[in-house]
C-alpha cells in the first residue's frame, strides 16, 4: 500500500502473499492488489476449518486451550 511505501522502511508491502494464493489469483483473474490479503486469509481459514472437520469426523474432542500465566507455564516445565 502507498502508506507503507511512503515510510521508506518497507521493501515488500505485501508479505502475506504466498505462491499458491498468487497462482489462484492469476488463474481466476484477480489482478487487483487489494485481493491479496483477502485470498490469503480465506485460504488460511479453509485450512483451519478442514482441520476441525477432520478432527470431529475422527471423534477427537474439541480443543479448548487453557488460559495460563507465564508463571504457571514455567512451573509446569520445571516438573
C-alpha positions in Angstrom: 0.0 0.0 0.0 1.2 3.6 -0.6 1.1 4.3 3.1 3.7 1.7 3.8 5.8 2.5 0.8 5.8 6.2 1.8 7.7 5.4 5.0 10.7 4.1 3.1 11.1 1.3 5.6 9.2 -1.4 3.8 10.7 -3.2 0.8 7.8 -5.5 0.2 4.4 -4.2 1.4 2.7 -7.5 0.5 4.4 -10.0 2.9 1.3 -12.2 3.3 1.1 -13.3 -0.3 2.3 -16.8 -0.9 2.9 -18.6 -4.2 -0.3 -20.7 -4.1 -2.5 -17.6 -3.4 -0.8 -15.8 -6.2 -1.3 -18.7 -8.6 -5.0 -18.9 -7.8 -5.5 -15.2 -8.1 -3.8 -15.2 -11.6 -5.9 -18.2 -12.7 -9.2 -16.5 -11.7 -8.2 -13.1 -13.0 -8.0 -11.3 -9.6 -5.3 -8.8 -10.6 -6.0 -6.1 -8.1 -3.6 -5.9 -5.2 -6.4 -5.4 -2.7 -7.4 -9.0 -3.1 -4.0 -10.4 -1.8 -4.7 -10.3 1.9 -8.3 -11.5 1.4 -7.3 -14.5 -0.6 -4.6 -15.4 1.8 -7.0 -15.1 4.8 -9.7 -17.2 3.1 -7.2 -20.0 2.2 -5.9 -19.9 5.8 -9.4 -20.1 7.2 -10.4 -23.0 5.0 -7.3 -24.9 6.2 -8.3 -24.4 9.8 -11.9 -25.4 9.2 -10.9 -28.5 7.3 -8.7 -29.5 10.2 -11.6 -29.1 12.6 -13.9 -31.1 10.4 -11.4 -34.0 10.2 -10.9 -33.9 14.0 -14.7 -34.1 14.6 -15.0 -36.8 11.9 -12.4 -38.9 13.7 -14.1 -38.4 17.0 -11.5 -36.2 18.6 -12.6 -33.8 21.3 -13.0 -30.1 20.6 -9.8 -28.4 21.7 -10.2 -25.7 24.2 -6.8 -24.3 25.2 -6.4 -23.2 28.8 -5.5 -19.7 29.6 -2.3 -19.9 31.6 0.0 -17.4 33.1 3.8 -17.4 32.4 4.5 -18.4 36.0 2.2 -21.4 35.7 3.9 -22.4 32.4 7.3 -22.0 34.0 6.3 -24.2 37.0 4.8 -26.8 34.6 8.0 -27.1 32.6 10.2 -27.5 35.6 8.3 -30.6 36.8 
